[in-house]
Amino acid sequence: MSAPEFSRMVRLRPLPQEPVELIPGASERAALAVRFDVTEVSSLVARVSLGDDGKAVTGEGTLEADIIQACAISGDDFPVRISEKLALRFVPAGAVPEVPDAEIELDPNELDDIEYSGDSFDLGEAVAQSLGLAIDPYAEGPNADAVRKKAGIVTDDTPSGPLAEALSALKKG
């Protein structure tokens, strides 16, 4: 496995008392763009407050990013602003019991456990994964409808059929 593009190791003892601010450099943003198949990660700032509940390290904060990505319909690049709340939970490796082939009910208020080994965890990689989950792979740019129309593609919200044609003819007349 290769090294993460945006690694920021945080020691468990002592945990930072002030919120941690993570801002990747230009080469890290370029590597994240490749990883998440977007044209560019123009900016990324995450601010995370950390705490220890005795069983895990928890992190709460925000992620703000500006990216350029291709429209899923036209292929044209367009800017996207991402603003997400972060809620993270880091647990020692092996603390999460493995239950193979079992169906698990997830409570929307439960956090995914991110395992770590040793005396530190990678907050940068957790932020990178959060960014990856926030990117809409099917995002449509401002020209998507024009491209659909030019290609003759009818969407679910576009009226079609004989009645729609008759109404369209009345509007023109």
C-alpha positions as CSV (number, residue, x, y, z in Angstrom):
1,M,0.0,0.0,0.0
2,S,1.4,3.4,-0.9
3,A,1.7,6.3,1.5
4,P,-1.4,8.6,1.9
5,E,-1.3,11.7,-0.2
6,F,-2.3,13.9,2.8
7,S,-0.8,12.4,5.9
8,R,-1.0,14.3,9.2
9,M,0.0,12.1,12.1
10,V,-1.3,13.2,15.6
11,R,0.2,11.8,18.8
12,L,-2.3,10.4,21.3
13,R,-0.4,11.8,24.3
14,P,-0.9,14.6,24.7
15,L,-3.8,15.4,22.4
16,P,-3.8,18.9,21.0
17,Q,-6.0,21.1,23.2
18,E,-6.7,23.6,20.4
19,P,-8.5,22.7,17.2
20,V,-6.1,21.2,14.6
21,E,-6.1,23.0,11.2
22,L,-5.1,20.9,8.2
23,I,-4.2,22.5,4.9
24,P,-2.5,20.5,2.2
25,G,0.2,21.9,0.0
26,A,0.0,22.1,-3.8
27,S,1.5,18.7,-4.4
28,E,-0.8,17.1,-1.9
29,R,-3.8,18.7,-3.5
30,A,-2.7,17.5,-6.9
31,A,-2.3,14.0,-5.6
32,L,-5.8,14.1,-4.0
33,A,-7.2,15.2,-7.3
34,V,-5.7,12.2,-9.0
35,R,-6.9,9.9,-6.2
36,F,-10.5,11.2,-6.4
37,D,-10.6,11.6,-10.2
38,V,-11.3,15.3,-10.2
39,T,-9.6,17.9,-12.3
40,E,-8.3,19.9,-9.4
41,V,-8.5,20.4,-5.6
42,S,-8.1,24.1,-5.5
43,S,-8.3,24.5,-1.8
44,L,-8.9,22.3,1.3
45,V,-9.1,23.4,4.9
46,A,-10.2,21.2,7.8
47,R,-10.5,22.3,11.4
48,V,-10.9,19.5,13.9
49,S,-11.2,19.5,17.7
50,L,-10.0,16.3,19.3
51,G,-11.1,14.6,22.6
52,D,-10.6,11.3,24.4
53,D,-13.6,9.5,25.8
54,G,-11.5,6.7,27.4
55,K,-12.2,4.2,24.6
56,A,-11.5,6.3,21.5
57,V,-10.3,9.6,20.2
58,T,-13.1,11.6,18.8
59,G,-12.8,14.5,16.4
60,E,-15.4,17.1,15.4
61,G,-15.0,19.9,13.0
62,T,-15.5,21.2,9.5
63,L,-14.1,20.5,6.0
64,E,-14.2,23.2,3.4
65,A,-12.9,22.6,-0.1
66,D,-13.1,24.0,-3.6
67,I,-12.6,21.5,-6.4
68,I,-12.9,21.5,-10.2
69,Q,-14.6,18.4,-11.6
70,A,-16.0,17.2,-14.9
71,C,-19.7,17.3,-15.5
72,A,-21.2,13.7,-15.6
73,I,-23.2,14.7,-18.7
74,S,-21.1,17.1,-20.7
75,G,-17.6,16.3,-19.5
76,D,-17.0,20.0,-19.1
77,D,-15.1,21.1,-16.0
78,F,-16.9,23.2,-13.5
79,P,-16.2,24.5,-9.9
80,V,-17.8,22.8,-6.9
81,R,-17.8,24.1,-3.3
82,I,-17.8,21.4,-0.6
83,S,-18.7,22.2,3.0
84,E,-19.0,19.3,5.4
85,K,-19.2,18.7,9.1
86,L,-16.6,16.2,10.3
87,A,-17.3,13.6,13.0
88,L,-14.5,11.1,13.4
89,R,-13.7,8.3,15.9
90,F,-10.2,6.7,16.1
91,V,-9.8,3.4,18.0
92,P,-6.8,1.1,18.6
93,A,-6.3,-1.6,16.0
94,G,-8.2,-4.8,17.0
95,A,-10.8,-2.8,19.1
96,V,-13.4,-3.4,16.4
97,P,-14.6,-7.0,16.5
98,E,-14.6,-8.7,13.1
99,V,-18.0,-10.2,12.2
100,P,-17.6,-11.9,8.8
101,D,-20.6,-12.2,6.5
102,A,-22.9,-10.7,9.1
103,E,-25.5,-8.1,8.4
104,I,-25.0,-5.0,10.5
105,E,-27.6,-2.4,11.4
106,L,-26.0,1.0,11.3
107,D,-27.4,3.8,13.5
108,P,-27.2,7.1,11.7
109,N,-25.7,8.6,14.9
110,E,-22.9,6.1,15.1
111,L,-19.5,6.9,13.7
112,D,-17.3,4.6,11.7
113,D,-14.3,3.5,13.7
114,I,-11.0,4.3,12.1
115,E,-8.3,2.0,13.5
116,Y,-4.8,3.1,14.3
117,S,-1.6,1.4,15.6
118,G,1.0,2.7,18.0
119,D,0.9,6.0,19.7
120,S,-0.6,8.2,16.9
121,F,-3.3,8.3,14.2
122,D,-3.5,9.8,10.7
123,L,-5.9,12.8,10.9
124,G,-5.0,13.9,7.4
125,E,-6.0,10.6,5.8
126,A,-9.3,10.7,7.7
127,V,-9.9,14.2,6.3
128,A,-8.9,13.0,2.8
129,Q,-11.4,10.1,3.0
130,S,-14.1,12.5,4.2
131,L,-13.4,14.7,1.1
132,G,-13.6,11.6,-1.1
133,L,-17.0,10.8,0.3
134,A,-18.3,14.3,-0.1
135,I,-17.5,14.5,-3.8
136,D,-20.5,13.7,-6.0
137,P,-19.3,11.5,-8.8
138,Y,-22.4,12.2,-10.8
139,A,-22.4,16.0,-10.4
140,E,-23.9,17.9,-13.3
141,G,-22.4,21.2,-14.5
142,P,-24.3,24.2,-15.7
143,N,-24.4,23.0,-19.4
144,A,-25.8,19.5,-18.6
145,D,-29.4,20.3,-19.7
146,A,-28.2,21.9,-22.9
147,V,-26.1,18.8,-23.8
148,R,-29.1,16.5,-23.0
149,K,-31.4,18.6,-25.2
150,K,-28.9,18.7,-28.0
151,A,-28.5,14.9,-27.8
152,G,-32.3,14.4,-27.7
153,I,-32.2,12.9,-24.3
154,V,-35.5,13.2,-22.4
155,T,-35.3,13.3,-18.6
156,D,-37.9,12.2,-16.1
157,D,-38.9,15.8,-15.5
158,T,-39.2,16.7,-19.2
159,P,-42.7,16.3,-20.5
160,S,-43.0,13.9,-23.4
161,G,-45.6,12.1,-25.5
162,P,-48.5,13.3,-27.6
163,L,-50.1,15.5,-24.9
164,A,-46.8,17.3,-24.3
165,E,-46.3,17.8,-28.0
166,A,-49.8,19.2,-28.4
167,L,-49.2,21.6,-25.4
168,S,-45.8,22.6,-26.9
169,A,-47.5,23.4,-30.2
170,L,-50.1,25.6,-28.4
171,K,-47.4,27.5,-26.6
172,K,-45.6,28.3,-29.9
173,G,-48.8,29.4,-31.6
